[in-house]
Amino acid sequence: IAYGLSRFKVKREHGIMMSVLLVRQIPPISLVLPFFIIGFISKSLDSHILLIIIYLTFNVPLTVWMLKGFFDKVPREIEEAALIDGCSRFDTITRILLPIVSPGVGATGVLCFSYCWNEFLYALMLSSIRAKTIPTVISEYVTKTGVAWGDMSAVAVLTVMPVLIFAIIFRRNFINGLSFGATK
């Protein structure tokens, strides 16, 4: 979507981009009941597939918004030269454009991964046993008799580790992606 909006003439492109951003701005709590009804009707409550669909609902707009900016920074002449040299549109995207915008893809991937990994509301409301996520497990250490601070802290440290490792692995792409186009 980001590539298409960046490279092709689209009527009301600004309106489309604002609509994409508007989806990201919807308060998550306002969608719990509709997602619960969808999950109940489709018999997918307490399943990973429901959580995946919900996370995609909020992360695809962010991805489109961020990647469109990265595709806009790449000169069209590079793509045109590849097409003249005999590359198909698909080859041009995979062999030329994606390596150029890979810092942006990395930065977007790190942000989307951290948002999904740390999401609490939908995992708490729409899953109970089979599709529990780590943030909901952490909340179980708060009981009627008290808070198991030591256990909660240990699980919280383990929860941070995958995001930290992912960010360290892709730190170069993340830094390059965030500063892509910042200098001339």
C-alpha positions as a printed Julia matrix, in Angstrom:
184×3 Matrix{Float64}:
   0.0     0.0     0.0
   2.81    2.38    0.92
   4.62    1.69   -2.35
   1.44    2.17   -4.37
   0.58    5.44   -2.66
   4.14    6.67   -3.1
   4.67    5.76   -6.75
   1.31    6.0    -8.5
  -1.03    8.93   -9.01
  -3.92    8.36   -6.62
  -6.9    10.66   -6.35
  -7.33   12.09   -2.88
  -4.03   10.64   -1.67
  -4.0    13.05    1.26
  -7.47   11.86    2.3
  -6.39    8.23    2.08
  -3.33    8.88    4.23
  -5.43   10.75    6.78
  -7.88    7.82    6.86
  -5.01    5.42    7.42
  -3.74    7.57   10.28
  -7.24    7.93   11.7
  -7.5     4.15   12.13
  -4.39    4.3    14.3
  -5.9     7.08   16.42
  -9.04    5.19   17.45
  -8.98    4.6    21.22
  -8.34    0.86   21.72
 -10.88    0.53   24.53
 -13.68    1.62   22.19
 -13.05   -1.43   19.99
 -12.98   -4.13   22.68
 -16.71   -4.86   22.45
 -16.81   -5.02   18.62
 -13.76   -7.3    18.58
 -15.35   -9.44   21.3
 -18.53   -9.78   19.23
 -16.51  -10.67   16.13
 -14.55  -13.24   18.13
 -17.7   -14.71   19.65
 -19.51  -15.01   16.31
 -16.46  -16.5    14.56
 -15.74  -18.75   17.58
 -12.2   -17.4    17.76
 -12.22  -15.98   21.28
  -9.13  -16.95   23.27
  -7.18  -17.75   20.11
  -3.97  -16.43   18.67
  -5.6   -15.75   15.3
  -7.98  -13.18   16.84
  -5.1   -11.37   18.54
  -3.08  -11.43   15.31
  -5.97   -9.87   13.38
  -6.41   -7.19   16.05
  -2.7    -6.38   16.09
  -2.68   -6.13   12.3
  -5.63   -3.74   12.49
  -3.52   -1.26   14.43
  -0.06   -1.93   12.97
  -0.8    -1.94    9.23
  -1.79    1.77    9.29
   1.41    2.62   11.16
   3.42    0.59    8.66
   1.77    2.24    5.67
   2.29    5.7     7.14
   5.97    5.14    7.93
   6.97    3.24    4.79
   5.3     5.73    2.46
   7.69    8.36    3.74
  10.67    6.09    3.08
   9.49    5.26   -0.45
   8.93    8.97   -1.15
  12.61    9.69   -0.34
  13.89    7.24   -2.98
  14.32    8.97   -6.37
  12.02    7.63   -9.08
  14.91    7.69  -11.53
  16.48    4.66   -9.85
  13.32    2.67  -10.4
  12.94    3.92  -13.97
  16.55    2.93  -14.77
  15.9    -0.6   -13.49
  12.74   -0.85  -15.59
  14.6     0.34  -18.69
  17.34   -2.24  -18.04
  14.72   -5.0   -18.22
  13.69   -5.58  -14.62
  10.04   -6.3   -14.01
   8.14   -4.19  -11.51
   8.4    -7.0    -8.93
  12.17   -7.37   -9.48
  12.59   -3.62   -9.19
  10.8    -3.61   -5.86
  12.6    -6.64   -4.42
  16.11   -6.08   -5.82
  16.37   -2.29   -5.9
  13.83   -0.51   -3.69
  13.65   -2.86   -0.69
  17.43   -2.84   -0.11
  17.38    0.96   -0.28
  14.49    1.33    2.19
  15.61   -1.58    4.41
  16.53    0.81    7.25
  12.95    2.06    7.2
  11.57   -1.47    7.08
  13.8    -2.36   10.03
  12.7     0.65   12.06
   9.06   -0.04   11.28
   9.51   -3.7    12.18
  11.05   -2.88   15.55
   8.23   -0.48   16.41
   5.47   -2.87   15.32
   7.09   -5.78   17.15
   7.38   -3.8    20.38
   3.77   -2.57   20.12
   2.47   -6.12   19.64
   4.73   -7.63   22.27
   3.7    -5.11   24.93
  -0.01   -4.9    24.09
  -2.1    -5.57   27.2
  -5.72   -4.5    26.76
  -6.89   -6.85   24.0
  -4.89   -9.77   25.32
  -6.51   -9.31   28.73
 -10.06   -8.84   27.49
 -10.16  -11.34   24.62
  -8.01  -14.21   25.85
  -7.99  -16.23   29.02
  -6.14  -19.53   28.84
  -5.02  -20.6    25.36
  -3.83  -17.25   23.96
  -2.31  -15.64   27.02
   0.44  -13.14   26.37
   3.27  -12.29   28.73
   1.87   -8.9    29.85
  -1.33  -10.66   30.96
   0.72  -13.27   32.82
   2.49  -10.47   34.69
  -0.87   -9.11   35.83
  -1.7   -12.47   37.43
   0.93  -11.84   40.11
  -1.43   -9.28   41.63
  -3.81  -11.34   43.77
  -6.3   -10.74   46.54
  -3.68  -11.66   49.12
  -1.02   -9.3    47.78
   1.51   -8.75   45.07
   4.31  -11.25   44.4
   6.86   -8.54   43.64
   9.84  -10.84   43.17
   8.1   -13.16   40.72
   6.5   -10.25   38.89
   9.84   -8.49   38.53
  11.54  -11.62   37.23
   8.87  -12.16   34.58
   8.95   -8.46   33.66
  12.72   -8.62   33.07
  12.25  -11.72   30.91
   9.48   -9.92   29.03
  11.76   -7.04   28.11
  14.52   -9.34   26.83
  13.05  -10.29   23.38
  12.32   -6.66   22.5
  15.77   -5.63   23.7
  17.49   -8.4    21.71
  15.4    -7.57   18.62
  16.29   -3.88   18.95
  20.0    -4.66   19.43
  20.06   -6.9    16.36
  18.35   -4.27   14.23
  19.79   -1.16   15.95
  21.74   -0.12   12.88
  18.64   -0.33   10.7
  16.59    1.37   13.4
  18.96    4.33   13.73
  19.41    4.61    9.96
  15.66    4.32    9.47
  14.81    7.03   11.94
  17.39    9.38   10.44
  16.69    8.42    6.79
  16.27   11.62    4.83
  17.21   13.83    7.76
  20.35   15.1     6.04
  20.91   16.22    2.48
